[in-house]
Amino acid sequence: MTEHTPGREVEVGYVEIFDNSSKIIPFNKRYVIPRTFMETLGEEVYETVEGINKAFRKGIRMRVSRKMKMNPVMSDKTPFFHTSRNNVGQNMPLSIPNIAVARVALAGDDTDEYPSILSVPPAMELAARQLIGDLATSSRDQINPWAEALEIHVNPGLPANTWMLVHDPDELAAFLDVRRTGQEDSAIIETQRSFQYDGLELFGRGDFEFAMNNPRGVYLAHVGEAPASYVIDGDEVATNYGNFPGA
C-alpha cells in the first residue's frame, strides 16, 4: 500500500516522471436494511458489507483495466508502454524464450534485481502455472529456468492475450496502488439509524487510483499483434505503442 498524491513526482527507481492522468477515484455506496429484517440483523449486515466490498474491489479492477488499455502519456511526453522504452512487445506467446526476452529488456543500471512476477489474465493462469511449474526431469534440455525465479500473479485487469513481467514493487515500483490510510481490500463502512427509511443505513466509502510510475519496472507482452486501439467507455483510444521492429 502506497500513500501518494497523484500528479506529484515520486522518488521510486531512477525515473523522475509521473502519470499525468492520475486522479483519485471516489467510491460511495449506500444500502438500507429495513426494520422488518431486524430479526436477522447480524446476517443482513454481514451480507451487505460483503456486497459493498465486492463493489469496491470491482471498481479497482475496472480502473486497472482502463489504465492498462489507455496507456497514459507520462510527464516526459512519452506513453508509459512504448517501444522507445523497450517495455512492450508483440507476437510473444507465453513461453520460456519470450520470458527471457522480457527479462533482458528490463535489464539496466536502475536495479541489480531481475523481475520476479509473472502477471497474467485469468484465462492464461493455467498455461502460466504449467509453464512455470518445476518439472521433475533428468534431461538438462528440459529444465525450466524460471521454476523458482517467478511468482505468478493473476490480474483480472489485464487485457486478454497479454502477459506482463514485473519487478518486485519494493525493488522497482512500476505501478502505485493509491488508497487513503485505513483502506486495504475493503471500503470504510459507516452505519447509522435511518428514520427516513425506517431501518439501518450502511455507507461504504473509499478512494483509490492505479497510477503508472516507473516504465522500467514492467514489460507488457502481446501474444499476437499489438492492437492499435481499444474501445474505452464507448470511445476508441489509440494505444500509441510506437513502431515495433520489423513492423
Backbone as CSV, one residue per row, in Angstrom:
resi,resn,N_x,N_y,N_z,CA_x,CA_y,CA_z,C_x,C_y,C_z
1,MET,0.849,-1.186,0.000,0.000,0.000,0.000,0.883,1.234,0.000
2,THR,0.635,2.169,-0.909,1.471,3.351,-1.019,0.612,4.598,-0.972
3,GLU,0.855,5.454,0.006,0.182,6.738,0.035,0.903,7.669,-0.930
4,HIS,0.142,8.309,-1.790,0.767,9.106,-2.837,-0.246,10.114,-3.336
5,THR,0.180,11.344,-3.515,-0.680,12.375,-4.081,-0.543,12.354,-5.589
6,PRO,-1.582,11.933,-6.321,-1.472,11.870,-7.781,-1.063,13.212,-8.378
7,GLY,-0.216,13.185,-9.392,0.259,14.399,-10.004,1.523,14.936,-9.364
8,ARG,2.072,14.220,-8.403,3.301,14.642,-7.743,4.405,13.662,-8.091
9,GLU,5.642,14.155,-8.250,6.746,13.267,-8.531,6.971,12.325,-7.358
10,VAL,7.356,11.115,-7.659,7.627,10.145,-6.610,9.036,9.620,-6.792
11,GLU,9.752,9.462,-5.705,11.132,9.012,-5.761,11.191,7.494,-5.658
12,VAL,10.871,6.829,-6.763,10.935,5.377,-6.832,11.746,5.022,-8.063
13,GLY,12.784,4.190,-7.907,13.644,3.889,-9.042,14.452,5.116,-9.433
14,TYR,14.793,5.209,-10.706,15.632,6.324,-11.138,14.836,7.376,-11.888
15,VAL,13.615,7.060,-12.283,12.868,7.991,-13.131,12.316,9.145,-12.315
16,GLU,12.155,10.262,-12.960,11.561,11.434,-12.333,10.399,11.902,-13.199
17,ILE,9.490,10.991,-13.449,8.309,11.293,-14.246,7.089,10.851,-13.460
18,PHE,5.931,11.296,-13.881,4.723,10.883,-13.193,3.569,10.764,-14.179
19,ASP,2.516,10.139,-13.720,1.342,9.819,-14.521,0.427,11.037,-14.589
20,ASN,0.361,11.681,-15.771,-0.471,12.876,-15.924,-1.956,12.592,-15.762
21,SER,-2.359,11.356,-16.024,-3.784,11.017,-15.991,-4.245,10.591,-14.601
22,SER,-3.355,10.582,-13.634,-3.685,10.059,-12.320,-4.632,10.980,-11.564
23,LYS,-5.663,10.410,-10.988,-6.593,11.162,-10.156,-7.296,10.201,-9.204
24,ILE,-7.623,10.701,-8.041,-8.304,9.881,-7.047,-9.734,9.600,-7.513
25,ILE,-10.134,8.324,-7.487,-11.477,7.910,-7.882,-12.310,7.692,-6.617
26,PRO,-13.374,8.461,-6.436,-14.199,8.266,-5.231,-15.137,7.075,-5.381
27,PHE,-15.369,6.377,-4.286,-16.298,5.254,-4.249,-17.299,5.499,-3.131
28,ASN,-18.584,5.443,-3.468,-19.632,5.647,-2.471,-20.790,4.701,-2.756
29,LYS,-21.162,3.912,-1.767,-22.316,3.022,-1.886,-23.150,3.129,-0.614
30,ARG,-24.472,3.131,-0.786,-25.358,3.172,0.372,-26.393,2.066,0.273
31,TYR,-26.551,1.327,1.357,-27.561,0.271,1.438,-28.425,0.518,2.666
32,VAL,-29.662,0.096,2.569,-30.589,0.222,3.696,-31.126,-1.151,4.056
33,ILE,-31.037,-1.501,5.337,-31.629,-2.743,5.840,-32.925,-2.365,6.541
34,PRO,-34.085,-2.712,5.974,-35.370,-2.328,6.578,-35.551,-2.918,7.977
35,ARG,-36.380,-2.270,8.767,-36.625,-2.721,10.141,-37.231,-4.115,10.169
36,THR,-37.917,-4.502,9.096,-38.544,-5.828,9.044,-37.516,-6.958,9.032
37,PHE,-36.232,-6.610,8.759,-35.174,-7.624,8.735,-34.343,-7.625,10.017
38,MET,-34.804,-6.900,11.035,-34.006,-6.752,12.244,-33.788,-8.073,12.989
39,GLU,-34.679,-9.033,12.803,-34.509,-10.316,13.495,-33.268,-11.051,13.010
40,THR,-32.885,-10.797,11.779,-31.665,-11.410,11.222,-30.634,-10.325,10.901
41,LEU,-30.561,-9.311,11.790,-29.732,-8.139,11.520,-28.273,-8.512,11.284
42,GLY,-27.720,-9.388,12.141,-26.309,-9.741,12.002,-25.996,-10.300,10.634
43,GLU,-26.835,-11.212,10.161,-26.628,-11.821,8.848,-26.803,-10.791,7.740
44,GLU,-27.789,-9.912,7.893,-28.037,-8.896,6.876,-26.871,-7.912,6.783
45,VAL,-26.328,-7.515,7.934,-25.193,-6.589,7.945,-23.981,-7.239,7.278
46,TYR,-23.723,-8.513,7.617,-22.581,-9.227,7.038,-22.700,-9.282,5.516
47,GLU,-23.874,-9.668,5.005,-24.056,-9.789,3.562,-23.969,-8.428,2.869
48,THR,-24.477,-7.388,3.547,-24.429,-6.047,2.962,-22.999,-5.536,2.883
49,VAL,-22.235,-5.736,3.954,-20.831,-5.320,3.956,-20.052,-6.069,2.869
50,GLU,-20.322,-7.375,2.723,-19.671,-8.149,1.672,-20.006,-7.575,0.298
51,GLY,-21.271,-7.194,0.110,-21.685,-6.614,-1.163,-20.982,-5.291,-1.451
52,ILE,-20.836,-4.456,-0.423,-20.143,-3.172,-0.591,-18.688,-3.405,-0.980
53,ASN,-18.035,-4.334,-0.282,-16.615,-4.575,-0.546,-16.381,-5.224,-1.909
54,LYS,-17.308,-6.073,-2.351,-17.194,-6.636,-3.699,-17.290,-5.532,-4.748
55,ALA,-18.208,-4.590,-4.530,-18.346,-3.467,-5.459,-17.088,-2.600,-5.452
56,PHE,-16.491,-2.428,-4.267,-15.268,-1.637,-4.144,-14.125,-2.291,-4.920
57,ARG,-13.954,-3.613,-4.743,-12.878,-4.317,-5.444,-13.120,-4.336,-6.948
58,LYS,-14.392,-4.435,-7.352,-14.719,-4.396,-8.776,-14.351,-3.040,-9.370
59,GLY,-14.598,-1.981,-8.617,-14.241,-0.646,-9.087,-12.743,-0.514,-9.319
60,ILE,-11.951,-1.098,-8.413,-10.498,-1.058,-8.564,-10.065,-1.841,-9.801
61,ARG,-10.649,-3.055,-9.993,-10.297,-3.870,-11.165,-10.625,-3.134,-12.458
62,MET,-11.766,-2.458,-12.491,-12.162,-1.729,-13.693,-11.194,-0.572,-13.972
63,ARG,-10.720,0.072,-12.904,-9.777,1.171,-13.083,-8.440,0.656,-13.601
64,VAL,-7.990,-0.473,-13.073,-6.747,-1.081,-13.545,-6.858,-1.410,-15.034
65,SER,-7.967,-2.054,-15.421,-8.182,-2.424,-16.818,-8.179,-1.191,-17.716
66,ARG,-8.828,-0.145,-17.273,-8.917,1.081,-18.080,-7.540,1.711,-18.264
67,LYS,-6.768,1.807,-17.188,-5.456,2.440,-17.273,-4.497,1.614,-18.134
68,MET,-4.586,0.275,-18.041,-3.714,-0.566,-18.843,-4.000,-0.396,-20.329
69,LYS,-5.261,-0.208,-20.680,-5.637,-0.058,-22.086,-5.352,1.344,-22.616
70,MET,-5.563,2.357,-21.787,-5.402,3.729,-22.276,-3.928,4.118,-22.416
71,ASN,-3.014,3.390,-21.736,-1.584,3.635,-21.863,-1.281,5.132,-21.768
72,PRO,-1.452,5.711,-20.598,-1.354,7.167,-20.470,0.023,7.722,-20.816
73,VAL,0.005,8.938,-21.329,1.246,9.670,-21.594,1.785,10.184,-20.261
74,MET,3.070,9.932,-20.024,3.688,10.357,-18.780,4.188,11.804,-18.905
75,SER,4.724,12.322,-17.819,5.149,13.717,-17.812,6.337,13.987,-18.728
76,ASP,7.022,12.918,-19.195,8.113,13.120,-20.165,7.603,13.081,-21.601
77,LYS,6.255,13.142,-21.735,5.569,13.218,-23.039,5.668,11.928,-23.855
78,THR,5.958,10.815,-23.199,6.007,9.505,-23.850,5.028,8.571,-23.139
79,PRO,4.236,7.781,-23.898,3.329,6.835,-23.245,4.088,5.876,-22.320
80,PHE,3.406,5.386,-21.317,4.039,4.505,-20.328,4.636,3.276,-21.013
81,PHE,3.816,2.586,-21.827,4.319,1.461,-22.621,4.683,1.990,-24.002
82,HIS,5.952,1.884,-24.374,6.372,2.420,-25.662,7.632,1.697,-26.122
83,THR,7.725,1.496,-27.436,8.886,0.777,-27.979,10.199,1.490,-27.671
84,SER,10.164,2.808,-27.540,11.389,3.534,-27.210,11.853,3.244,-25.791
85,ARG,10.937,2.790,-24.939,11.294,2.410,-23.566,11.693,0.934,-23.493
86,ASN,11.478,0.216,-24.591,11.788,-1.217,-24.643,11.042,-1.988,-23.555
87,ASN,9.761,-1.632,-23.354,8.971,-2.326,-22.332,7.640,-2.852,-22.863
88,VAL,7.543,-3.030,-24.194,6.328,-3.586,-24.785,6.722,-4.387,-26.024
89,GLY,6.048,-5.525,-26.227,6.351,-6.360,-27.377,5.098,-6.987,-27.954
90,GLN,5.181,-7.497,-29.149,4.062,-8.168,-29.796,4.526,-9.492,-30.380
91,ASN,3.541,-10.339,-30.739,3.813,-11.687,-31.255,4.709,-12.466,-30.291
92,MET,4.331,-12.404,-29.011,5.112,-13.050,-27.963,4.227,-13.983,-27.128
93,PRO,3.925,-15.183,-27.638,3.194,-16.154,-26.814,3.960,-16.421,-25.521
94,LEU,3.235,-16.772,-24.470,3.873,-17.047,-23.186,4.743,-18.290,-23.311
95,SER,6.047,-18.102,-23.230,6.987,-19.205,-23.380,8.271,-18.872,-22.637
96,ILE,9.084,-19.899,-22.394,10.350,-19.690,-21.699,11.269,-18.741,-22.481
97,PRO,11.443,-18.899,-23.806,12.297,-17.960,-24.545,11.781,-16.515,-24.500
98,ASN,10.451,-16.327,-24.584,9.910,-14.971,-24.580,10.026,-14.320,-23.206
99,ILE,9.935,-15.119,-22.150,10.181,-14.577,-20.806,11.622,-14.083,-20.714
100,ALA,12.541,-14.824,-21.310,13.942,-14.417,-21.318,14.119,-13.094,-22.060
101,VAL,13.395,-12.924,-23.175,13.463,-11.673,-23.934,13.007,-10.500,-23.070
102,ALA,11.900,-10.686,-22.344,11.379,-9.619,-21.496,12.340,-9.296,-20.359
103,ARG,12.973,-10.329,-19.783,13.928,-10.108,-18.695,15.124,-9.288,-19.171
104,VAL,15.625,-9.604,-20.347,16.758,-8.860,-20.903,16.356,-7.421,-21.184
105,ALA,15.131,-7.220,-21.672,14.662,-5.870,-21.994,14.585,-4.984,-20.757
106,LEU,14.331,-5.582,-19.591,14.210,-4.800,-18.366,15.531,-4.620,-17.642
107,ALA,16.599,-5.196,-18.177,17.900,-5.039,-17.540,18.366,-3.597,-17.674
108,GLY,19.052,-3.112,-16.657,19.550,-1.741,-16.704,20.327,-1.385,-15.460
109,ASP,20.718,-0.119,-15.366,21.511,0.340,-14.230,20.662,0.701,-13.017
110,ASP,19.320,0.714,-13.185,18.462,1.170,-12.101,18.269,0.122,-11.010
111,THR,18.582,-1.131,-11.284,18.420,-2.180,-10.270,19.331,-3.364,-10.588
112,ASP,19.759,-4.040,-9.529,20.570,-5.250,-9.697,19.693,-6.495,-9.750
113,GLU,18.402,-6.330,-9.484,17.489,-7.462,-9.419,16.812,-7.697,-10.764
114,TYR,16.428,-8.955,-10.998,15.632,-9.292,-12.169,14.155,-9.259,-11.804
115,PRO,13.260,-9.033,-12.778,11.830,-9.077,-12.473,11.439,-10.441,-11.915
116,SER,10.563,-10.441,-10.941,10.243,-11.679,-10.227,8.773,-12.056,-10.271
117,ILE,7.941,-11.284,-10.976,6.494,-11.530,-11.003,6.030,-11.715,-12.446
118,LEU,5.335,-12.799,-12.698,4.687,-13.034,-13.990,3.203,-12.780,-13.792
119,SER,2.697,-11.713,-14.405,1.299,-11.319,-14.249,0.516,-11.718,-15.500
120,VAL,-0.584,-12.439,-15.296,-1.382,-12.938,-16.427,-2.862,-12.705,-16.158
121,PRO,-3.685,-12.586,-17.210,-5.136,-12.529,-17.021,-5.650,-13.904,-16.609
122,PRO,-6.850,-13.993,-16.035,-7.380,-15.283,-15.556,-7.366,-16.384,-16.608
123,ALA,-7.622,-16.049,-17.871,-7.690,-17.064,-18.918,-6.339,-17.712,-19.191
124,MET,-5.245,-17.076,-18.762,-3.909,-17.615,-19.022,-3.275,-18.222,-17.772
125,GLU,-4.017,-18.277,-16.672,-3.432,-18.774,-15.428,-2.956,-20.222,-15.553
126,LEU,-3.780,-21.091,-16.114,-3.409,-22.499,-16.236,-2.138,-22.647,-17.060
127,ALA,-2.068,-21.962,-18.202,-0.884,-22.053,-19.061,0.357,-21.551,-18.327
128,ALA,0.185,-20.481,-17.532,1.324,-19.926,-16.802,1.825,-20.900,-15.748
129,ARG,0.899,-21.522,-15.023,1.314,-22.460,-13.962,1.941,-23.719,-14.561
130,GLN,1.435,-24.150,-15.691,2.039,-25.304,-16.352,3.430,-24.968,-16.865
131,LEU,3.604,-23.744,-17.343,4.897,-23.336,-17.886,5.942,-23.155,-16.777
132,ILE,5.532,-22.524,-15.679,6.468,-22.182,-14.615,6.667,-23.330,-13.637
133,GLY,5.779,-24.325,-13.679,5.878,-25.444,-12.747,7.241,-26.118,-12.807
134,ASP,7.727,-26.524,-11.648,9.038,-27.169,-11.546,8.910,-28.616,-12.028
135,LEU,9.422,-28.885,-13.226,9.289,-30.217,-13.816,10.390,-31.144,-13.314
136,ALA,10.001,-32.319,-12.899,10.985,-33.328,-12.492,11.507,-34.005,-13.750
137,THR,12.746,-33.767,-14.076,13.293,-34.321,-15.308,14.772,-34.618,-15.128
138,SER,15.251,-35.581,-15.866,16.668,-35.915,-15.823,17.411,-35.333,-17.011
139,SER,16.657,-34.648,-17.889,17.263,-34.076,-19.088,17.579,-32.598,-18.866
140,ARG,18.815,-32.214,-19.110,19.207,-30.821,-18.918,18.443,-29.905,-19.858
141,ASP,18.112,-30.378,-21.053,17.402,-29.556,-22.027,15.979,-29.236,-21.594
142,GLN,15.419,-30.014,-20.669,14.039,-29.819,-20.249,13.925,-29.075,-18.917
143,ILE,15.034,-28.657,-18.354,14.989,-27.929,-17.087,14.349,-26.562,-17.303
144,ASN,13.431,-26.199,-16.419,12.750,-24.907,-16.506,13.531,-23.876,-15.689
145,PRO,14.167,-22.901,-16.322,14.987,-21.940,-15.579,14.190,-20.975,-14.723
146,TRP,12.854,-20.869,-14.964,12.053,-19.905,-14.214,11.227,-20.569,-13.108
147,ALA,11.435,-21.855,-12.852,10.599,-22.581,-11.889,10.610,-21.947,-10.505
148,GLU,11.745,-21.444,-10.064,11.834,-20.831,-8.738,12.131,-19.343,-8.818
149,ALA,12.140,-18.793,-10.020,12.516,-17.387,-10.185,11.320,-16.457,-10.321
150,LEU,10.145,-17.008,-10.645,8.987,-16.165,-10.905,7.792,-16.554,-10.040
151,GLU,7.112,-15.549,-9.552,5.851,-15.734,-8.821,4.712,-15.354,-9.763
152,ILE,3.697,-16.209,-9.849,2.571,-15.954,-10.756,1.525,-15.104,-10.042
153,HIS,1.111,-14.047,-10.714,0.065,-13.174,-10.184,-1.048,-13.074,-11.224
154,VAL,-2.266,-13.444,-10.838,-3.415,-13.376,-11.744,-4.055,-11.990,-11.621
155,ASN,-4.092,-11.264,-12.722,-4.584,-9.889,-12.729,-5.795,-9.769,-13.645
156,PRO,-7.014,-9.696,-13.076,-8.220,-9.580,-13.914,-8.258,-8.302,-14.743
157,GLY,-7.434,-7.307,-14.395,-7.438,-6.049,-15.125,-6.610,-6.059,-16.395
158,LEU,-5.832,-7.122,-16.602,-5.005,-7.189,-17.807,-5.859,-7.434,-19.048
159,PRO,-5.557,-6.778,-20.162,-6.264,-7.088,-21.411,-6.043,-8.548,-21.802
160,ALA,-7.022,-9.115,-22.491,-6.904,-10.500,-22.937,-5.708,-10.657,-23.867
161,ASN,-5.126,-11.850,-23.841,-3.996,-12.190,-24.710,-2.774,-11.298,-24.476
162,THR,-2.572,-10.914,-23.212,-1.358,-10.206,-22.834,-0.812,-10.835,-21.557
163,TRP,0.455,-10.628,-21.301,1.054,-11.011,-20.034,2.139,-9.998,-19.701
164,MET,2.502,-9.921,-18.442,3.495,-8.942,-18.034,4.563,-9.586,-17.162
165,LEU,5.763,-9.095,-17.299,6.849,-9.425,-16.392,7.087,-8.168,-15.554
166,VAL,7.057,-8.327,-14.235,7.041,-7.159,-13.352,8.098,-7.300,-12.264
167,HIS,8.772,-6.202,-11.967,9.702,-6.175,-10.844,8.936,-6.189,-9.525
168,ASP,9.549,-6.711,-8.495,9.012,-6.601,-7.147,8.820,-5.114,-6.848
169,PRO,7.608,-4.692,-6.435,7.365,-3.261,-6.210,8.258,-2.640,-5.143
170,ASP,8.780,-3.454,-4.221,9.711,-2.911,-3.219,11.079,-2.621,-3.822
171,GLU,11.348,-3.235,-4.982,12.619,-3.021,-5.658,12.504,-1.936,-6.719
172,LEU,11.453,-2.006,-7.510,11.242,-1.056,-8.604,9.738,-1.016,-8.879
173,ALA,9.070,0.001,-8.421,7.613,0.057,-8.480,7.129,0.552,-9.842
174,ALA,6.633,-0.373,-10.666,6.081,0.017,-11.965,4.768,0.766,-11.802
175,PHE,3.987,0.348,-10.810,2.679,0.947,-10.575,2.546,1.340,-9.105
176,LEU,1.636,2.265,-8.844,1.326,2.649,-7.468,-0.142,2.364,-7.198
177,ASP,-0.393,1.602,-6.160,-1.749,1.345,-5.685,-2.050,2.441,-4.668
178,VAL,-2.794,3.441,-5.105,-3.001,4.631,-4.285,-4.341,4.531,-3.566
179,ARG,-4.283,4.496,-2.238,-5.505,4.495,-1.422,-5.240,5.308,-0.167
180,ARG,-6.307,5.748,0.449,-6.148,6.526,1.668,-5.840,5.604,2.846
181,THR,-5.240,6.188,3.867,-4.898,5.423,5.055,-6.141,4.740,5.627
182,GLY,-6.008,3.462,5.973,-7.127,2.710,6.545,-7.845,1.845,5.546
183,GLN,-7.570,2.039,4.246,-8.202,1.239,3.212,-7.253,0.139,2.755
184,GLU,-7.708,-1.089,2.820,-6.933,-2.195,2.298,-7.686,-2.750,1.098
185,ASP,-8.245,-3.968,1.233,-9.070,-4.531,0.162,-10.548,-4.308,0.442
186,SER,-10.847,-3.348,1.297,-12.236,-3.101,1.643,-12.479,-1.605,1.780
187,ALA,-13.739,-1.237,1.670,-14.121,0.156,1.836,-14.261,0.465,3.328
188,ILE,-14.332,1.723,3.647,-14.595,2.154,5.021,-16.104,2.165,5.206
189,ILE,-16.592,1.397,6.175,-18.031,1.230,6.379,-18.499,2.097,7.550
190,GLU,-19.575,2.839,7.328,-20.199,3.632,8.376,-21.665,3.215,8.472
191,THR,-22.207,3.227,9.675,-23.615,2.846,9.871,-24.341,3.935,10.660
192,GLN,-25.638,4.021,10.427,-26.474,4.931,11.208,-27.935,4.495,11.109
193,ARG,-28.709,4.837,12.124,-30.133,4.530,12.115,-30.832,5.482,11.165
194,SER,-31.677,4.959,10.307,-32.394,5.773,9.340,-33.864,5.868,9.721
195,PHE,-34.272,7.060,10.081,-35.689,7.273,10.367,-36.466,7.501,9.075
196,GLN,-35.766,8.015,8.065,-36.420,8.259,6.780,-36.853,6.957,6.121
197,TYR,-35.963,5.920,6.200,-36.253,4.641,5.570,-36.663,3.576,6.569
198,ASP,-36.752,3.961,7.840,-37.161,3.032,8.898,-36.298,1.773,8.872
199,GLY,-35.027,1.967,9.124,-34.104,0.837,9.112,-32.688,1.276,9.460
200,LEU,-31.745,0.485,9.040,-30.338,0.758,9.292,-29.653,1.057,7.971
201,GLU,-28.951,2.201,7.897,-28.229,2.585,6.694,-26.753,2.227,6.847
202,LEU,-26.179,1.667,5.795,-24.753,1.373,5.750,-24.143,2.133,4.579
203,PHE,-23.090,2.879,4.864,-22.392,3.652,3.846,-21.011,3.044,3.616
204,GLY,-20.697,2.785,2.375,-19.353,2.334,2.021,-18.632,3.450,1.294
205,ARG,-17.490,3.857,1.828,-16.735,4.954,1.230,-15.309,4.499,0.940
206,GLY,-14.731,5.058,-0.083,-13.352,4.729,-0.409,-12.832,5.628,-1.512
207,ASP,-11.549,5.716,-1.605,-10.889,6.475,-2.659,-9.698,5.653,-3.136
208,PHE,-9.505,5.588,-4.435,-8.404,4.777,-4.943,-7.942,5.301,-6.299
209,GLU,-6.772,4.863,-6.681,-6.242,5.125,-8.015,-5.172,4.081,-8.315
210,PHE,-5.040,3.759,-9.577,-3.990,2.883,-10.071,-3.108,3.754,-10.943
211,ALA,-1.971,4.168,-10.418,-1.121,5.128,-11.114,0.089,4.450,-11.733
212,MET,0.388,4.811,-12.977,1.621,4.355,-13.608,2.779,5.081,-12.931
213,ASN,3.920,4.396,-12.757,5.008,5.016,-12.028,6.348,4.898,-12.749
214,ASN,6.910,3.697,-12.802,8.235,3.517,-13.396,8.164,2.559,-14.585
215,PRO,8.300,3.069,-15.814,8.198,2.208,-17.010,9.257,1.112,-17.064
216,ARG,10.373,1.279,-16.346,11.426,0.268,-16.367,11.128,-0.884,-15.423
217,GLY,9.984,-0.825,-14.764,9.645,-1.880,-13.823,8.742,-2.953,-14.393
218,VAL,8.361,-2.854,-15.675,7.401,-3.803,-16.239,7.599,-3.945,-17.743
219,TYR,7.309,-5.153,-18.232,7.310,-5.428,-19.675,5.943,-6.011,-20.025
220,LEU,5.264,-5.384,-20.992,3.955,-5.844,-21.450,4.120,-6.587,-22.767
221,ALA,3.719,-7.868,-22.790,3.855,-8.693,-23.990,2.474,-9.046,-24.540
222,HIS,2.291,-8.841,-25.831,1.061,-9.233,-26.513,1.306,-10.577,-27.194
223,VAL,0.393,-11.509,-26.998,0.538,-12.838,-27.582,0.562,-12.750,-29.102
224,GLY,-0.271,-11.896,-29.666,-0.316,-11.699,-31.118,0.088,-10.277,-31.467
225,GLU,-0.501,-9.750,-32.554,-0.228,-8.366,-32.940,-0.784,-7.423,-31.882
226,ALA,-0.009,-6.423,-31.518,-0.482,-5.440,-30.548,-1.599,-4.604,-31.176
227,PRO,-2.717,-4.413,-30.484,-3.813,-3.634,-31.062,-3.433,-2.170,-31.220
228,ALA,-3.952,-1.543,-32.257,-3.694,-0.119,-32.475,-4.543,0.738,-31.557
229,SER,-5.646,0.156,-31.060,-6.544,0.929,-30.190,-7.417,-0.020,-29.378
230,TYR,-8.016,0.534,-28.340,-9.025,-0.157,-27.541,-10.254,0.743,-27.462
231,VAL,-11.414,0.136,-27.268,-12.629,0.910,-27.025,-12.795,1.045,-25.521
232,ILE,-12.740,2.278,-25.029,-12.842,2.568,-23.607,-13.996,3.527,-23.385
233,ASP,-14.989,3.087,-22.616,-16.176,3.905,-22.328,-16.825,4.408,-23.604
234,GLY,-16.849,3.547,-24.624,-17.502,3.902,-25.879,-16.642,4.665,-26.856
235,ASP,-15.450,5.068,-26.439,-14.561,5.826,-27.320,-13.377,4.960,-27.741
236,GLU,-12.937,5.126,-28.986,-11.765,4.415,-29.470,-10.511,5.190,-29.077
237,VAL,-9.652,4.548,-28.310,-8.452,5.205,-27.787,-7.220,4.492,-28.337
238,ALA,-6.336,5.242,-28.981,-5.121,4.673,-29.562,-4.176,4.194,-28.469
239,THR,-3.516,3.066,-28.710,-2.565,2.544,-27.729,-1.232,3.300,-27.767
240,ASN,-0.853,3.812,-28.922,0.361,4.632,-29.045,1.614,3.916,-28.536
241,TYR,1.796,2.672,-28.964,2.972,1.913,-28.537,4.233,2.301,-29.307
242,GLY,4.085,3.021,-30.411,5.250,3.328,-31.248,5.429,2.271,-32.319
243,ASN,6.558,2.250,-32.961,6.835,1.320,-34.065,7.593,0.109,-33.571
244,PHE,7.030,-1.056,-33.805,7.699,-2.300,-33.427,8.750,-2.687,-34.470
245,PRO,9.864,-3.253,-34.068,10.885,-3.675,-35.028,10.320,-4.650,-36.051
246,GLY,10.577,-4.415,-37.302,10.121,-5.301,-38.355,8.682,-5.102,-38.775
247,ALA,7.983,-4.193,-38.098,6.561,-3.972,-38.443,6.425,-3.073,-39.646
